[in-house]
Amino acid sequence: MQKSDIPPNDLNMLQTVLDAWCTQQRISRKDATAEAKILIDEYQRGTRSQIALIDALINSSTTH
């Protein structure tokens, strides 16, 4: 799935989640490539809830 395959509203939501995560974790967005991949993977699995997407990021950070 390419960025252009994601509807604009969903892309905005994914960016909002990533920005919030980066702010909370105090990392720059350019350094959050792994987190962006997690969000896209979850989106491709059908996850559309911001809370569920954040949970996926939390779960991935606790397993690393």
Beta strands, then each sheet from edge to edge (+ up, - down):
end
